[in-house]
Amino acid sequence: MVEFEQAKDKIMMGAERRSMVMTDDIKESTAYHEAGHAIIGRLVPEHDPVYKVSIIPRGRALGVTMYLPEQDRISMNRQHLESMVSSLYGGRLAEELIYGKDKVSTGASNDIERATDIARKMVTQWGFSDKLGPLLYAEEEGEVFLGRSVTQTKHMSDDTAKLIDDEIRQIIDRNYARARQILEENMDIMHAMKDALMKYETIDAGQIDDLMERKEVIREPAGWGEVSKPVEQPEEAPKAEAKPDAEAEKQADAEPAKSESADKESE
């Protein structure tokens, strides 16, 4: 069962980089970062359930918060998309609340990129802007050469472009503020989740449930500690005693007879 969980995590989260050395300071900041994602993901509406949180480096990431949808999502509504934006900023906000603005790391760069992309698509492709309405404002992606921005025909006014930027900014600011408020109200949970991650490195849904209910985490994650156990070597089967060959037995019986006859001849 443990091997099955490891295989599933490798597919979903990427291969572990156990060879990468992380200092305690980096581990702690990563633990706070991932705790911020997890707490926001648990407390905003219509967000996918938090499946597992880990501070074991995987791929290019120092840590990962994995969500597991309860069902296949064919489409997404506005509330779910905004909840995704909020949870993406949870990591950066956690660092800011703990260490201050001047100590925020670059670890949130991918989170910012993804959140901005969601907000932009909400405005320009999916019609979730009240001011711009259900119109397509996204640029054509057919051209692939570097000079495409110069040669493409401009299809929106400067005022419309500014309005798009303003609408994107509003979505980001609104969800950034919501995420900050949630973390400020749950600082005790964030500290407790950081401690659990520093101890176990990976926490599962059961532990996250305990932490969100402000319970002490006394149970280990499923399969924790079993990975490092040495592999038991199979016991050697008892060796069967070699039975003397029938031909050898005949020769052994014949040898004394020969010696007796030799003695008689010598007499």
VMD Tcl script that draws the C-alpha trace (Angstrom):
set ca {
  {0.00 0.00 0.00}
  {2.88 2.35 0.82}
  {4.45 1.71 -2.57}
  {1.11 2.47 -4.23}
  {0.88 5.85 -2.43}
  {4.45 6.68 -3.42}
  {3.76 5.87 -7.06}
  {0.60 7.99 -7.03}
  {2.41 10.95 -5.45}
  {5.24 10.66 -7.96}
  {2.78 10.92 -10.84}
  {0.74 13.75 -9.30}
  {3.46 15.82 -7.63}
  {6.68 14.80 -9.37}
  {9.71 12.80 -8.28}
  {11.29 13.63 -4.92}
  {14.70 15.32 -4.91}
  {16.07 13.87 -1.68}
  {19.60 14.76 -2.76}
  {18.82 18.49 -2.52}
  {20.09 19.90 0.77}
  {17.77 22.44 2.44}
  {18.73 24.48 5.50}
  {16.33 24.70 8.43}
  {15.54 28.33 7.52}
  {14.55 27.38 3.97}
  {12.51 24.44 5.26}
  {10.67 26.72 7.66}
  {9.86 29.38 5.06}
  {8.74 26.66 2.64}
  {6.53 25.15 5.35}
  {4.85 28.51 6.00}
  {4.46 29.07 2.25}
  {2.72 25.74 1.67}
  {0.64 26.13 4.83}
  {-0.66 29.42 3.41}
  {-1.80 27.68 0.23}
  {-3.46 24.85 2.16}
  {-5.34 27.05 4.64}
  {-6.76 29.30 1.93}
  {-7.67 26.26 -0.16}
  {-9.61 24.81 2.77}
  {-11.51 27.99 3.67}
  {-12.56 29.56 0.37}
  {-15.77 28.31 -1.31}
  {-15.86 25.76 -4.14}
  {-12.15 25.01 -3.99}
  {-10.85 21.51 -4.69}
  {-10.07 19.60 -1.45}
  {-6.50 19.71 -0.18}
  {-5.06 16.23 -0.70}
  {-1.51 16.52 0.61}
  {1.07 19.14 1.60}
  {4.81 18.49 1.37}
  {8.08 20.35 1.84}
  {10.11 17.66 0.08}
  {11.64 19.23 -3.07}
  {10.08 17.93 -6.26}
  {11.19 19.06 -9.70}
  {11.95 22.77 -9.48}
  {9.68 23.34 -6.48}
  {10.86 23.33 -2.85}
  {7.40 22.27 -1.70}
  {3.97 21.46 -3.05}
  {0.33 21.67 -2.02}
  {-1.72 19.16 -3.96}
  {-5.47 19.44 -4.49}
  {-7.59 16.49 -5.52}
  {-10.88 17.30 -7.33}
  {-13.83 15.25 -6.16}
  {-14.97 14.91 -9.76}
  {-13.77 15.76 -13.26}
  {-14.19 19.48 -13.95}
  {-15.47 20.13 -17.44}
  {-16.05 23.84 -16.77}
  {-15.48 26.30 -13.92}
  {-17.66 29.06 -12.54}
  {-16.60 32.49 -11.36}
  {-16.57 31.60 -7.66}
  {-14.27 28.63 -8.20}
  {-11.88 30.68 -10.34}
  {-11.65 33.47 -7.78}
  {-11.03 30.91 -5.03}
  {-8.14 29.57 -7.09}
  {-6.68 33.07 -7.34}
  {-6.97 33.50 -3.57}
  {-5.24 30.20 -2.78}
  {-2.43 30.91 -5.24}
  {-1.54 34.04 -3.27}
  {-1.69 32.19 0.05}
  {1.98 31.20 -0.06}
  {3.33 34.69 -0.69}
  {1.02 36.19 1.93}
  {2.10 33.64 4.53}
  {5.74 34.62 3.99}
  {4.84 38.30 4.20}
  {2.89 37.91 7.45}
  {5.67 35.89 9.11}
  {8.83 37.56 7.81}
  {7.68 40.96 6.52}
  {7.49 42.39 2.99}
  {11.26 42.76 2.69}
  {11.82 39.03 3.31}
  {9.31 37.61 0.82}
  {11.07 35.09 -1.44}
  {10.85 34.52 -5.18}
  {9.15 31.18 -4.55}
  {5.77 32.66 -5.45}
  {6.74 33.61 -9.01}
  {4.86 30.71 -10.59}
  {1.86 31.34 -8.31}
  {1.71 34.98 -9.43}
  {1.96 33.96 -13.08}
  {-0.88 31.46 -12.76}
  {-3.12 33.82 -10.78}
  {-2.60 36.62 -13.31}
  {-3.32 34.24 -16.18}
  {-6.61 33.14 -14.58}
  {-7.66 36.75 -13.94}
  {-6.77 37.80 -17.49}
  {-8.73 34.95 -19.04}
  {-11.70 35.75 -16.80}
  {-11.77 39.24 -18.31}
  {-10.70 38.67 -21.91}
  {-12.01 35.18 -22.75}
  {-14.63 33.96 -20.30}
  {-16.84 37.03 -20.00}
  {-16.59 37.45 -16.20}
  {-16.19 41.24 -16.32}
  {-19.33 43.28 -15.67}
  {-17.86 46.34 -17.41}
  {-16.57 44.59 -20.53}
  {-19.30 41.99 -20.83}
  {-19.24 38.60 -22.59}
  {-16.88 39.55 -25.41}
  {-13.59 38.05 -26.59}
  {-10.64 40.40 -26.14}
  {-7.82 37.85 -26.22}
  {-5.19 38.31 -28.90}
  {-4.89 35.77 -31.69}
  {-2.23 33.13 -31.03}
  {-1.85 31.95 -34.62}
  {1.37 33.82 -35.36}
  {4.50 32.35 -33.82}
  {7.31 34.57 -35.12}
  {8.84 37.26 -32.92}
  {7.48 40.24 -34.82}
  {3.83 39.25 -34.57}
  {2.96 42.09 -32.16}
  {4.18 44.59 -34.75}
  {2.43 43.09 -37.74}
  {-0.89 42.20 -36.12}
  {-3.77 44.58 -36.65}
  {-4.72 46.38 -33.48}
  {-8.19 45.16 -32.51}
  {-8.95 47.26 -29.40}
  {-8.65 50.88 -28.37}
  {-6.28 52.18 -25.73}
  {-9.26 52.88 -23.47}
  {-10.43 49.26 -23.76}
  {-6.93 47.96 -23.07}
  {-6.74 50.13 -19.95}
  {-10.16 48.92 -18.83}
  {-9.01 45.30 -19.24}
  {-5.96 46.00 -17.08}
  {-8.14 47.69 -14.45}
  {-10.55 44.73 -14.34}
  {-7.69 42.26 -13.99}
  {-6.23 44.38 -11.20}
  {-9.56 44.41 -9.37}
  {-9.84 40.62 -9.45}
  {-6.29 40.24 -8.13}
  {-6.65 42.90 -5.43}
  {-10.01 41.55 -4.24}
  {-8.74 38.00 -3.82}
  {-5.40 39.09 -2.42}
  {-7.22 41.01 0.32}
  {-9.51 38.05 1.02}
  {-6.56 35.68 1.34}
  {-4.75 38.06 3.71}
  {-7.79 38.34 5.97}
  {-8.19 34.54 6.13}
  {-4.56 34.01 7.11}
  {-4.58 36.82 9.67}
  {-7.59 35.17 11.34}
  {-5.91 31.74 11.35}
  {-2.31 32.45 12.32}
  {-2.43 29.76 15.02}
  {-3.35 27.12 12.43}
  {-0.56 28.31 10.16}
  {2.03 27.97 12.95}
  {0.73 24.50 13.85}
  {0.80 23.37 10.22}
  {4.35 24.64 9.87}
  {5.38 22.59 12.92}
  {3.72 19.46 11.50}
  {5.49 19.92 8.17}
  {8.85 20.44 9.86}
  {8.32 17.18 11.76}
  {6.83 14.92 9.09}
  {7.79 16.79 5.85}
  {4.51 15.59 4.32}
  {1.03 15.75 5.84}
  {-2.09 14.12 4.45}
  {-5.78 15.03 4.41}
  {-6.41 13.44 7.82}
  {-3.76 15.53 9.52}
  {-4.91 18.66 7.71}
  {-8.44 18.03 9.04}
  {-7.06 17.88 12.59}
  {-5.07 21.08 12.11}
  {-8.02 22.99 10.67}
  {-10.09 21.93 13.70}
  {-7.26 23.19 15.95}
  {-6.52 19.70 17.23}
  {-3.08 18.45 18.13}
  {-1.56 16.31 15.42}
  {-0.76 13.05 17.18}
  {-1.07 10.63 14.29}
  {1.52 10.11 11.62}
  {0.73 10.42 7.91}
  {-0.23 7.20 6.19}
  {2.92 5.20 5.47}
  {5.19 7.66 7.32}
  {8.38 6.04 8.53}
  {7.89 2.87 6.52}
  {9.94 4.14 3.59}
  {13.18 4.16 5.56}
  {12.77 0.64 6.95}
  {15.40 -1.76 5.62}
  {14.16 -4.35 3.23}
  {13.99 -7.70 4.96}
  {16.05 -10.33 3.25}
  {14.24 -13.62 2.67}
  {15.41 -16.48 4.88}
  {17.62 -19.00 3.17}
  {16.01 -22.36 2.63}
  {17.71 -25.19 4.57}
  {20.25 -26.97 2.45}
  {19.37 -30.57 1.67}
  {21.99 -33.10 2.68}
  {23.65 -34.64 -0.33}
  {22.76 -38.30 -0.64}
  {25.58 -40.61 -1.70}
  {25.43 -41.82 -5.22}
  {24.35 -45.44 -5.63}
  {27.44 -46.20 -7.71}
  {29.68 -44.67 -5.05}
  {28.05 -46.86 -2.41}
  {28.84 -49.98 -4.43}
  {32.47 -48.92 -4.76}
  {32.72 -48.24 -1.02}
  {31.35 -51.70 -0.23}
  {33.75 -53.32 -2.68}
  {36.92 -51.71 -1.25}
  {37.04 -53.67 2.06}
  {36.61 -56.95 0.14}
  {39.61 -56.15 -2.02}
  {41.76 -55.40 0.98}
  {40.79 -58.67 2.66}
  {41.72 -60.70 -0.41}
  {45.02 -58.88 -0.60}
  {45.77 -59.76 3.01}
  {45.03 -63.44 2.37}
  {47.36 -63.49 -0.60}
  {50.13 -61.95 1.47}
  {49.77 -64.71 4.02}
}
mol new
graphics top color blue
foreach p $ca { graphics top sphere $p radius 0.5 }
foreach p [lrange $ca 0 end-1] q [lrange $ca 1 end] { graphics top cylinder $p $q radius 0.2 }
display resetview
